[in-house]
Amino acid sequence: MPPAKIQLKGQFELDRRAPEALSLQIARQLQAAIEEGRVTRGTRLPSTRALARTLAVSRNTAVAAYEELAARGFVRSRRGGGVSA
């Protein structure tokens, strides 16, 4: 069975005037969603391009958010295989 996909549109509140970087805001909110069970382990997350487009941020911001979550141990990424919670 292929991993489930997640829809993130409308689930994030980004404050572009906050001192916290957008990538950290995204990482914090995704981490909370994983911890609260709204995103289950094994769920395939959107590509960095799709995440960036959905949230109206740069792709570099999306990459940084996923890298932060990977460093914290909340997601795994594989080249060509996407990012999974």
C-alpha positions in Angstrom: 0.0 0.0 0.0 1.5 3.4 -1.0 2.0 5.9 1.8 -0.8 8.3 2.5 -0.5 11.9 1.2 -1.3 15.0 3.2 -3.1 18.2 2.2 -1.5 21.2 4.0 -3.4 24.1 2.3 -5.1 26.2 5.0 -3.5 24.4 7.9 -0.6 26.9 8.4 -0.6 30.3 9.8 2.6 32.1 8.8 3.4 35.5 10.3 5.7 37.3 7.8 6.3 40.1 10.4 7.3 37.7 13.2 11.0 37.6 14.2 10.9 33.8 13.7 12.0 32.7 10.3 9.3 31.3 8.0 11.1 28.0 7.7 11.1 27.6 11.5 7.4 28.5 11.6 6.6 25.8 9.1 8.8 23.3 10.9 7.2 24.1 14.2 3.7 23.7 12.9 4.5 20.5 11.0 6.2 19.1 14.1 3.1 19.9 16.2 0.9 18.2 13.6 3.1 15.1 13.8 3.2 15.1 17.6 -0.6 15.6 17.8 -1.3 12.7 15.3 -2.8 15.0 12.6 0.0 13.7 10.4 0.8 10.1 11.0 4.1 8.4 10.7 4.7 7.2 7.1 2.6 10.0 5.6 4.2 11.3 2.5 4.6 15.1 2.7 4.4 17.4 -0.3 7.5 18.0 -2.3 9.4 21.1 -1.5 8.2 22.8 -4.6 4.5 21.9 -3.8 4.9 23.1 -0.2 6.5 26.3 -1.3 3.8 27.0 -3.9 1.0 26.1 -1.4 2.4 28.4 1.3 3.6 31.1 -1.0 7.2 30.9 0.2 10.4 30.3 -1.6 11.5 26.7 -2.3 14.6 27.4 -0.2 12.3 28.1 2.8 10.5 24.8 2.2 13.8 23.0 2.0 15.1 24.6 5.2 11.8 23.6 7.0 12.2 20.0 5.9 15.9 20.0 6.8 15.1 21.3 10.3 12.5 18.6 10.8 14.9 15.9 9.6 17.5 17.2 12.0 15.0 16.9 14.8 14.1 13.4 13.7 10.5 14.0 12.7 10.8 13.3 9.0 12.9 11.2 6.7 13.8 12.1 3.1 15.1 10.1 0.3 16.5 11.5 -3.0 13.7 10.9 -5.5 11.5 9.4 -2.8 10.1 12.5 -1.2 9.8 13.3 2.5 7.8 11.1 5.0 6.8 11.8 8.5 
